[in-house]
Structure formats: C-alpha cells, structure tokens
Amino acid sequence: MNKKLWDKAAVLADAAKYNSVAEWRQSSASAYAVCCRNKWNDEACAHMARSKQANGYWTDKKIIEESKKYESTALWNKKSPSSYQAAKKRKLVPPEMTRGLEHGKWTKTNIAKVAKECSTRGEFRSTHASAYTIALNKGWLDDVCKHMLNKAPWFGPRVIREYLMSHDVSFKLEHKFKQHKKVAKYPFDFFLQDFNLVIEYQGRQHKDGWLNDKEDAAAIQSRDQIKKDFAVANNLNYLELNQTNKKELFKALESELVRLADKEKLLFSLTARSLTEDELKSLETAFVWNYESVKAAVAKCKSVKEFRETYPGGHGYSLLNGIWEELSKPLKRVTEHGKYTKVYVAAAALECTTRNEFKQRHRGAWAAAQRNAWLVEVCSHMPKHTQKPWLG
C-alpha cells in the first residue's frame, strides 16, 4: 500500500479544500499533523475561519487592541469570548468600559420581586436561575418563596394545565387507554379528545433517571417509547414537551394546538381568560383531586358504589386525606347494615367449593365470617385447609 507523501505543496493543496481548522483536522488528520510538525499553520490556514485562537495568541497588546472594538463587556464577551476571558484573567478590562452585568443587581429585594411572579420553586428556578441560585446560597430561599405552594405539582404539568384551563380546552389528566393491554398501565400526562392529542412532559428524570440512576433512566425511556409507538400506531397526535421556561412551554403548546385546530377545523381562541378562584386552587395540587373536586364528584353520584367505581382516584384520595366520612354523607349505602347474618354468610359459602373461591367471590361475607368466628363452620363442606409441612 503506497503512503501519500505530504510535502509542503501537498499539505497546502489539501488545506485549500477546507474552510476551518476543525474541519481540516477531522477530515485529513495526517496532512494536518504534518503541517503542525513543520509549523506551516499560518500559511496553510490563512484562508480558514478560526473558532478558537491558538494558545498564547492573546498577548497583552492584542487584548488591549481588541477591547477598543467594543462598547461594553457584554458585547465583547459575545463577539470575542477568548480575548475577553484572557482580559479578565489578566485584569486588562478597561475600567471605563460599560459593564454588561450589573454587579449587585440581585439584592434580596430584587430577588423577592421576581420570585413573586412565580407560583412554584420549580418555576422560579427555571425562569430566574441566577436569582434562585443567589437566594439559595445566601439562605434567602425560604423567605422569598413563602408565598409559593408547599406541596407544589411538577412544573411542566402545572403550566400545561394552566394554559389549557385558561383557553377552555377540555382535557383528561393522567389518562390511561385501558382497552389496550400494551399501554393500559402507562398513563399519558394529558389527553385532549377534541384534538385527538396526547401530551407527554419530559422532565429531567426522563433523561437522567431519578437520582441520576442510569437503570431507572433506561426504564423510563423504555416506557416513553412504548407510549409513543402506541400513539403513532393508533393515529393519535403525539406532543412531547421538555421546556423549562414557562413562556417557551406556552409557546410550544400553543403552536401545536393552533396547527391541529387549523388541520381539524376546530374552534380555538388564542385569547386566554382569567382563571376563577376555584380553578387557581385546583392548580395548587399535583393531583386532580382535592377537597373541592371530590365534593363536586360526590354530588354527581347517588351511591357509594357508583362513586367508587366512577371516581376510584377520588375515593382513594378522600380516604387517604381523612375527608371521606364527611363528604360521603349524601351518598346512599347499597349494603345494608346487618346484611351479613350467619344464615346469609353460610348461603354464600355454599355457592363455593374452596375457601379461596369464597374469599374472591364474596369478600363482604368472608370478612363477616372471619370477624364473627364463623369461618370453620360455614366452610365445613370445603376441603380442609392444611399447613404445608415445610411451612410448619
């Protein structure tokens, strides 16, 4: 195999094919190496654009000359970052130059002012990162965030809910397509039936996993892909959002809704309305369910059974938070007190051939039999339960 001879003429001819040093180095490493070894760089790279000056390029004289081109440190740093960083390091920034950054801007008063614009710490951190960091470092965070929600919802879902509610777009939160086994247990963050649209907000954990656990990240990404594939296969419009700034998130969501509204000929107004007090309160929880929403759901049902079957999430929330006894009073109890007499329980048990079947088919009767010590008697026709010898 013949090796290419890189003399000076060949190196210069090869260099002429490229517009930047980085491109030349990546595409023709051997020619570039010979060029550097023989110090032909100035001649070979004269026509190329440089993204970074060579080490030692910025002498004090060159830095001072470069500084004269700019009116402020911000503009200097933007146009020629390497020279500006060198100037800062050597303390050569002219004292009369306008400072792009206002030192001391983030006083406690100013931080508190911008913090009031945010409803959650997540929103504050995403929208005003420098103010948040300074407040955290100086121990002001609890003070400037005292108006914020203590148990706030995730930033993304809260902002999306706020936008949809203020534009009167109906949606279902944490929606599951239970009729499809593949995704039945994986809820979509939002389902907008009118737009035939599912929305997924991908927070940082979707990339890094909880606590930066790589295995957890892989599992989350696998579930995300299953949901995305399902949406595409079933002709659902799929929108994935990951913006950490409220304005950017609003903009991305609105753009998709406008596109779909135009495509499907749907009525959609870009004008947002003010949210009511109840609606604002509903945004204060990460969950659909709170005291008011459970109360409203109870009013739509006639019995405990109907409520439990129609709103299982609301039932669970009310039990967990100790408000079930109070809010369920208007509901009719289908099961009458005293229903599970010994005769009733024995009749239910006779319908079954094993204790396990009895427990599965008649949970109330089974519980009554256990509670009243009737179990052995009403199950006497069933095979006797024997302890396995290895469990003894």
N, C-alpha and C positions, 0 to 999 in steps of 0.2 A: 504494500500500500504506500503510495507516494505521499509524503508530507508536504503541505503547502509551505513555500519559502516566504517568510514575512520579512522582506527588506523594507526600507523606508517608503519607497514608491508604492509597494503593495498595501502597506498599512494606511497611507494617506488615501489611496484609491478606495479602500474598504470603508474608511471613516466617512468618506463623502456620501455614502449611501444612507447615513442615519442623521436624524435631527436632534438627538440628545445623547449625552454621555451614557445615561442609564440604558437607553435602547441599544446602543452600540455594545456596551458591556455584556448585556444579556444575549444578544444575537450573535456576536462574534467575539467570544471571550479570549481566544488565542491571539487575535490581532490586537485587541485592547491591552492584553498583558505585555506583548512585545513593545507596544507604544509606551506604556508606563515604564518598562525596564530601560528603555533608551531615552526617556524624557522628551518624547516628541509631542506631548499632550497639547501644548499651546498651539502648535501648528496644525495638528490633526483635528483638534476640537474647536478651532476658531469660529466655525460657522454654526456650532451647536448651541442649543439653549441649555443653560445650566440651572437645575433646580436647587443646587447647593454649591457654594463656593468651596474650593479646596481648603483643607486645614491650613491655617496660617495666612490665608488670603487677606483677612481683615486686619490690616495694620492700623495703628492709631491715626495716621494721616488719612487713610482711606475712609475710616469710620467718620471722622470729622467732615470730610468732603460729602459723604453720603447723607449725613444729618442735615445738610443745608438744603436738601431737596424736599424736606417735609416740614409742615407747619406744626404738627402735633406728634406726640409719641404713639398715639393710636394708629395714625396713618403710616408712620414709619414702620411700626411693628407689622402692619398688614402688608405693605409693599416690599419690605426688605427685612424679614424676621431675623435672618442670621446676623446682619450687621447691627440690628437693634439689640439683640441678646448679647453680642460682643460688647457693645457700648455700655450696657447695664453692668456687665461683669467687671469692666474696667473703669466704671464711673465716669464715662465720657459723654453722657447725655447732657446737652446744653441746659443749664438751669433756666434759661429764658424760654425754652420750648414749652408750648401748651401741653399740659398733661391730659392724656386721653382718659385716664381713670381718675376719678375724684377720690383722693385718699380721705378716709374718714367719713365717706358717704353713709355707710351702714352703721349709723348710731342706733341705739335701742329704739328711739322714737321712730326713725325711718323704717326699721325692720317691723315694728308693731303695725305701722301704717299699711305696708304691703301684705302683712300676714292677715289683716282683717279682710282682704279681698278673697281669701281662700277659706273653704269650708272644712278641709281636712289637712293633716300634716303631709300626706302624700301629695296633695295638690300644691301645697306651699313649697315642698322640696323640689317638685318638678318645674314649677313656674318661676321660682326665685331661688335658684340653687345657691348663689353666693350669700344671700341674706340668711338662708336656712343654716348654712354651714357656720357662719359667724355667730348666729344665735345659739347654735349647739355648742360651739367651742367656749363661748362666754357664759354659758349657763342661763341664758335668757329664754330658752325654747318653751319651757312650761308656761312662763309668764305671757309671752306673745301669742301662744296657742291656746290660751284658756277658753276662748270662745268657740273653739273647734270641737268636733264630735269626739267623745271619749272612745266610743266603740264604732269607729267610722268604717264604712264599706270600702272596698278596694276602689282606688282612684278611677280606673277605666270604666268599670260597670256603673259607678255612680254618675259620672259625667255623661255616659251614653243614655242612662235613664233620664237624666235631667233634660237632655236635648229632645228625646222622644216625647216626653210628657209636655214640654213647652210648645211642641209643634203638633200636639194631638195625634200622634202616631200610635196606634194600638200595638201592643207587643206582649209576648209571654216571656217571663224571665226563667232561666234555668229549665228550658223546655226539653222534654225527652220524647223521642219518637218511639214509643213503647211497642208499636206494632212491628217494628223491625228489630229482630233479635241482635243483630250485629252492633247496633248503637243504643239499644234500649236502656243501658245503664250509664251512658255517657251524655249528660245534659249539654245542650248548646246554651251559651250565655244569653242570647236573645233570639226569639223567633218572631218575625214580622209577617203575619199571614197575608196581609193585603199586598205586600211587596214580594211575597214568596222568598223571603230573605232570612238567612241565619247569620248571626254576627258572633264572632269569637274575639274576645280581647286577650291578646297575648302579653301578659306581664313578664317581668324579668325571669320569673321561675320557669317559664316555658323554654327559655334558652339555657339557664344555668341550673335549674332544679332547686328545690327547697334546700336552703343552707349549702348551696353550691355542690349538691350531691349529683355526680355525673350519672349514676344509675337512675336516680329519680328523674333527671332531665330527659334521659332516653325514654323512660316510661311515659312521661308527659307528652313528649313529641310523637310517640307511637300512637297514643290516644288521639292527639290532634290530627294526625294523618288519617286515622280511621274515620273521624268525623268529616274531614274534608272530602275524602273519597266518597263517603256516603252522600254528601250534599251534591257533588258533581254527578254521581250515578243516578240520582233521583231528581235531577233538573231543578235543584234548589239554588237560588242565588246565594253565593257564599262571600262574606266580607270578613277579612282578618285585619284587626286594628292593633297597633302597638305604640301609638303616640303617647308621650309622657307629658305633653303640654296640652292644656285644656283647649286653647284656640285651635291648635293643629288637629286635635281629635275631633272637635266640632266640624272643622273644615272637611276632613276626610269622610266623615259620616254623611254630612250634608251633600257632598259631591256624589256619593253613591246613591243616595235617596233621590236626588234630582235626576240622575241618569235613569234609574229604574222607573220613576214616575213618568218620565218622558217616553220611555220604551213601552210601558204598560198602559199609558193614557190614564194615569191616576191623578187625583187632585192632591196637591201637596203645596202648602204655603211656606215660604221662606221666612215669613214674619213670626217671630216667637212671641208667645203670650206670657204674662206673669203667672207664676205658679201660685196656687192657693196655699193657705197655711197648712192645711192637711197634706197637700202634695209635698210641701217642703219638709214636713215632719217625716213623711214616708221615705225621703232621701236620707234621713239620719240613721237608718239601719242598713246593714249589709244584706238584710233579708227582706223578702216580700212581706213577711208577717211582722206585725207589731200590734199593739193593743187595738188601735182603731180598725186595722184591716181585718183582724179576727172578728171584731164586733160586727163589722159590715157583712162578713161572710156568714156569721151565725144568723143574721136577720134574713138571709135568703133561704134558710133551711127550716124544715119542720121538725126534724128529729135528730137525735144524737147520731144515729146510724147514717142518716143522709149526710150530715156534716162531715163525719169521719171518712166516709167513702168519697165525698166530693172534694174535700179540702184536707187531705191527710197531712200536708205540711203545716196548715194552720192548727190542726188538732195537736200535732206534736209540739209546736211552738207554745201553745197555750198551756199544755201540761208541764213543759219544761220551765216555764216562767211563772207558774202558780196563778194563772188567771182563768183557768178552765172552769173552776167551780162557780166563779162569779158570772162569766159570760155565757155559760151553757144553760143557765136557769130557764130561758124561754123555750128551750128545746124539749120535745117530748121524748121520754124514755120508752123505747119499744119493749124492752124487757121489764116485765112487771116484778115488783119486789115480792119475794115469796114464791116465785115461779118454780124454782128448783127444789121441789119437795123430794122426799125419799122415793116416792112412787114414780115421779116424773124422771128422776135420775136413773132408777132401775129400768124403766121402759127404754130410755135412751141407750143404756148399756146393753140391753138385749138385742139391739139392732147391730151390734158389733161382735166380731169374733175374737178380737185381741184388744189388749189394753191400749196399744199404740193407735189402733183404729179409733177406739173410743175417745182418746185424747185429741186426735186430729179432727174428728167429725163433730164432737160435742164438747167444745172447750169449757163452756159455762157449766155443764153438767159434771164434767170431770173435776173442775175446780171445787164445785159444791161437794162432790163425793170425798175428795181429799180433806176439805175443810171440816166436814162432819164425821170423818172416820167411817164412811160407808163403802169405801173403795173395795175392800176384800169381799164384802158381802155381795155387792151388785156385780162384781166381776167373777163370781164363783163359777160361772159356766165357761169362762175363758181358760185357756191353758195357763197353768200356774207359772208365775214368774220365779225363775231360779237364778241365783247368783252364779256367774261363771266361776269355776274353781280357781282360775288364775287371777281373778279379781277379788277373791276372798281375803 
